[in-house]
């Protein structure tokens, strides 16, 4: 085995990149970076029937947004390319034929119709889930059940066929997993998986072993859902005579639904109203839309931080980590065995904390983009930065900046007066009419001057200032939120403050 750490993230271009997929990429990346190794991106596109146009570009964009930078991969080059399995097709057949020659695999000529008929026959005889396995392979059309001469004739005639692994009997396999410790498997419970399809393309099982060998992958960090396939892969490393090159394995815990009941899926996100993809994805064939974290208003720093904490802990009370800090701290021994529950409220907490960490200058292009999408144009970025400084601690996602900050740039058209009207009276109406007049006569305008004028008039009219502050806020903002009200008044200016008071008064009186 190579002494250099080399890991790979090998997604299939079949759709959007789910939380679990991005976390697998992140953990591989952190594992490699922590030890000065290589992080390889490999596109596993051997299943042409499931290939989705645009999916590969989407995967690359997701990794780029997250700051996860492969060292080798499509478009990046590298010593062990090409990095798309569809471009490596010629490599796999010889390995499959070697397995056949050595008696570890066999040719199978069954048509889909023949396989379906045999499965139905077996079900009628009581088989619950009949498989192409050691119990049934003699019933099928393959190089075990057919005479050697007939097999050769079928091959010479170019009869469509697949190559299947021959799973052994009475053999126990074991794997030392870096997270789970020693794991034992009974390969007799696994069916004879297809290794090479009729079109000459390998299945995942063959391709992943061949490519991991040829690319000198030292460690495989992948999801727990791949554990049932581990016996096939262990046997392939053994049967191909490559055991001493077999990488070390670590099977990452599942990301669970918020209630902990089962693996998180995109359907759960749609049902419960939160994103599960890194970025928005619309399937070009089905037009099915899946919401993404980026478009929902998450910062990449927060998204990566949140993902890292799903199944890993630093061993300290610290929860907020930059990508560099994660690279410095990440070790596989702190990855949990048990599944990690996804908590969307916690995800928003991470984003809120990272928003507060950003400078107004850094946030202004993102917030300006949000405003632009809402048709609110802000020509003065300096003023936008001032607003961001005032409201960033109130914003969990980027869209909140619009809800919390739009009133700084445009007057409200509607006012939340329901809680005010029962206590509204002619004295208060007269107070605000007089306040507008007094504001217009001020020689200078700032938060302190506005507040002193307000309080002096309230004292003169013998009305508690506390009863007047909320109505003033609603007049300026439209609702019961925002920074200190006189800070708002100072920012929008004297003229705009007066205009908003006068415009809102009829709504308070019910006119």
DAJOVEN-V501154 format. One record per helix or strand. SS is the DSSP state (2 for helix, 1 for strand). FROM is the first residue (numbers start at 1). TO is the last residue. If there is no record, write none. Layout:
BEGIN
ss->{SS:SS}
from->{FROM:FROM}
to->{TO:TO}
END
This chain:
BEGIN
ss->{1:1:2:1:1:2:2:1:1:1:2:1:2:2:1:2:1:1:1:2:1:1:2:1:2:2:1:1:1:2:1:1:1:1:2:2:1:2:2:1:1:2:2:2:2:2:2:2:2:2:2}
from->{6:18:19:38:43:48:55:72:77:84:85:105:112:137:142:148:162:172:181:187:194:202:204:219:224:243:248:255:263:266:277:281:289:292:293:300:312:323:332:335:340:344:360:381:400:418:426:447:466:485:494}
to->{9:18:34:41:43:50:66:73:77:84:101:108:124:139:142:156:165:177:186:189:196:202:214:223:239:245:252:256:263:272:277:282:290:292:296:308:312:329:334:335:341:357:373:394:408:421:440:461:477:492:509}
END
